[in-house]
């Protein structure tokens, strides 16, 4: 008795030999080119505006270029990696780099904490309170860095500052003519507060939009299970907002790592004996205060290379999030 066999027809193949029906068809070549064509006008303008300054920065970083060369009194000479060697062998550079990393980390954590708290608060308050809070946040976001830094400097002024006068009126006589920017850490704390004040509206609005996109049924189910606001945010809201949180954190790292205006204005160029220097202000001092333009350019290139890492990660996360959406 012979067993019967059933022949299964093979899947049809394309002229190139690939089986049809085994996966989603690739979009036509014309459709794949359409986004690139739409981006072409912006790319024609933006690429030269970005590429040329980077080229000039890299070129200047390998030259011995100071005030004498800038005025034409001395010839420009090629030093290769000499400027980088000087910077990397300078102990002050490593100290400033660590300060910059620490300051940026503090600002990122504080900005995320304030922005996330207010984003959750926006979902709990009424319409009028939400409008007032959003308007105030947008005003802080729209304020130029120079304006905000100047106003906060007046608030903490030694003789005329509102903060000192208020604390003295409350009975704290030790704050009479107290200099907030004399100590390194109090100066960093105040400048960090200004950076957070400028940055938290972006985090607040972004996370609020993400929270509003979460289905109400999930949040209602958590409330019925007895979860409070903190547990709901930690166990439900935050995991669902992870792609948005990643983008916000990376973008905040990029912004806070290259802070210049707040430090330069409020500490008058980096504080007493340069105790509040960050890399951007350090590069400015090397390039313009000391007329060592090659060294300043080398610091700029090092900063650029450091920021490439979170930037690439940011772009990959953004693309992955876009694909998921």
N, C-alpha and C positions, 0 to 999 in steps of 0.2 A: 504494500500500500504506500504510494508515494505522497509526500506532503506537497500541497499546492503552494505556489509562490506568487506573491503580488509584486508587480513592478511599479515602483514609484517614479513618476516622470521627473526628470531633472529640471531645476529652475532654469528659465531661459537666460541666456547670456547676452551681453552686449557685444558689439563688434570688437571691443577691446579685450574681451575675455572675462569681464566681471559679471557675476550673476546679478540678475535684476531682482528687485524685491527684497534684497537682504539688508536694506538700510534706507534712510531718508535720502532722497535725491539731492544732489548738490544744486544750489541756485544757479541759474544761467549766468554766464560770464558777464553779460551786460548789467545784470542786477548787482553783481559783486562790485562792479566798477562805479556804480552810482554814488555810494557814500564817499569814495575817494574824489570823484569829480566835484561833489558838493563842498568838500573840504579844501579843494585846490585854491580858490581865491584867498581864503584866510591863510593858507600855508604860504602862498607867494608873498604875503605881507609879513607874517609872523616869523618865518624861518630866517630871513636876513636880519630882522630886528633882534633876534635871539642869538643867532650863530655869529654875527660879526662882533658883538661885544665879548662873547666867550673867546673868539679867536684873538682879539686884541689883548684880553686878559692873559691868555696863555702865552702870547708872544712877549708881553711885558714882563712876565714872571721869569723868563730865561735871559733877561737882559740886565746889565748894570745901568740902571736908569734912575738918576737922581735929579736934583735941581740944576746941576751944571749941564746935564744932557738935555733937560727940558728947555733951558734957555739957549742952547746952542753953543755953550762955552766949552764943552768937552765932547769928544766922540762917544757914541754908544757902542758898547762892547758886549759880545755874547758870553754869558757865564754858565750856560747850561743849567744844571741842577744846583748851582752854587747858592742861589737864593733859598731854595728849599732846604739845603743843608744847613744854612744859617738859622732858618726858622726852627727846624726840627731839633737843632742842638741848643736852642734857647730855652732855658728852664721856665721863663715867663710864659712862653707859648703854651706849654703843657699845663701850667697852672690856670691860664685863662681858658684853655679848652675844657678842663674839668669843671671850672666855674660855669661855663656856658652850658655844658651838659646838665649839671645840677639845676641851674636856673630854668632851663627849658623843661626839665622833668617836673619841677615844682609847678610851673605855669600850666603845663598840659594837664596834670592831675587836678589842680584847682579849677581850671576852666571846665574840665569834664564834670567835676563834682557839682559846681554851681549850675552849669547848663542843664545837666540831667535832672537836678532837683527842681529847677524852675520849669522844665518841660513837663515833669509829672504834676507840678502844681497847676500848670495851665489846664490840665485835664480835670482838675478838681474844683476850680473856682468858677464863678458865674461869668456871664458874657461881658459885663462892664469891667470887672476886675481883670479879666483876660485882656481886654482892649488896653487898659491902662498899663499893665505890665508889659505887653508887647510893644506899645508905643515908647515906653521908657527904655526898653532894651534896644529898640531900633535907633533911638537917639544916641545911645552910647556907641552903637556900632557905626553910626554915620559920622561921629565926631572924628576929625583928623587926629592922628597920633600926636602931632605937635601941639594942637590945642588942648587935648586931654592931658598931656604931660605938663603943660604950663599951668593949667588950672589946679591939678593935684599938687604941684610944687607950691603954689600959693596957699593951698589948704594946710600944708605941713611946714609953712615958713616959720623960721625960728622966732621972729619978733611979731609978725602980723598974722600968722596962721590961725585959722578958725579952730583947728584941732587943739592946739596948745591952749588957746583961750578957753575953750569949752572944758578941757580937763582941769585947768586951774580953777574955773568957776565951780567945778564939782568937788573942789577941796584937795585936788592932787597938786600941791604946790611944787613938787619935783619937776613938773613939766613946764615951769616958767622959763621961757627962752630956751627950751630944749631943742637941740639940733638932731633931727631925725636922720639926717644923711651923714652924720659924723661916723657912726658905727657901720661897719660893713654889712652886717646881717639885717639891721633895721632898714638900711637903704635898699637892699635887695628885696626885702619884704614889701616895701611900699611900691617899688617899681613893678614887682610881680603883681601886686594888686591892680595897678593900672593896666598891665598887659591882660590880666583876666577880665577886667572891666571892658576892655575893647573886644575881647574874643568870645565871651560867653554867649552873646546873642546868636552867633552863628550855630553854636552847639545846641542852644535851646530851641531854636526854630527847626533845625534839622531833626532833632530827636522828637520834638513834638509832632512833626509831620509823620515820622515813623510810628509813633504811638497811636496816632489817629488811624493809621492804616491797619492796625491789628484788629481782627474781628471782635466785636463786642461780646459774642457768645463765650469766647475764651476767658475774658476778664470777668464776666458774670459768673461763669462756672467756678473760677477761683474764689470770688467773693462768697458764693454759696458754700464752698468748702471751708470757709473761715479764715482765708488768707488775708493778712493785713496789707497795707500799701507797700511796705518794705519787702515782704516776702513775695508779693505779686510782681514787683519790679525785678527782684533778684532771680526768681525762678521761672518767670514767664516772659516779662517784657524785655529784659536784657538779652536772653538767648535769642529771641526773635529779632532783636535790633542789632545782633552781632555784626552783620555786614556794614550797617550804617555806622556803628560805633567804631569799627576798624577804620573806615574812611575818615571819620572825624578825628580820631586820635592821630593818624598819620599826617593829616593836613595840619593839625595843631603843632605837631613836632616840627614840621617844616617851617611854619610861621614863627614859632617861639625860638627856634635855634638861631634865626637870623635877625633877632630884635636889635634895633639900632637906636631909633629916635627916643624911646622912653629912657633908656640908659644914658644916652648922651646928654639929653636935656635936663633930666632930673638930678643926675650926679655930676653935672658940669664936666662932661668929658671922660667919665670913668671913675669918679670918686677920688678921695685923698690917696695920693701915691699909687693911683691905678688899682685900688682895692676892689672896685666894682666893674672891672673890665669884662666884656664879653668879646667873642671873636670879631664881630663886625666893627665894634669900636676900636679894638686892638689893631685891626687892619687899617682903619681910617687914620689912627695915630701914626702908624708906621709910614703910610703913604703920604699924608699931607702935613701932619705936624712935624715929622722928621725928614720929609722930602725923600724918603726911600721908596720910590714908586714900585720898583721891582719887588721888594720885600712885601709890600702891601698887596701886590698882584698875586704873589705866591700864596699868601694867606687866603686870598679870595679863591684861588684854584683848589686849595685844600678843603675849604668850606664847601665848594661845589662838589667835590668828590665825596665828601661825607654825606651831603644831602641827596646824592644820586641813589643811595641805598633805600631810604624811605620813599623816595619818589617812584622808583621802579616798583616797589612793593605796593604803593598807592595805586599806580596805574593797573597793575595786575589784579588787585582787589576790586577796583572800579569796573574793569572789564568782566571779571567773574560775577560780580553783583548784577551787572547789566544783562549778562546772559541768563542768570537765574530769573530775573524779572521778565 
